Amino acid sequence: MEHELDIQAIRKDLGGITQAQLADAMGVDQSTVSNWENGQRPRGPARKLLLSLKREDFAAQSEAAQ
């Protein structure tokens, strides 16, 4: 059985990125990330990608915003 992912905790671990930033990085709508945070489980490739994301993946994005 797959363990549940805490998407909010993942976003916090990634430097406090927003739902929109995570959605953009994953190629999904922000509403999909919201659904994940409200009980719908990410599946297949999305789940694997969530588990593989690292803070460094978003460092360039946050530096560009400054």
Secondary structure, 3 states (H helix, E strand, C coil): CCCCCCHHHHHHHCCCCCHHHHHHHHCCCHHHHHHHHCCCCCCHHHHHHHHHCCCHHHHHHHHHHC
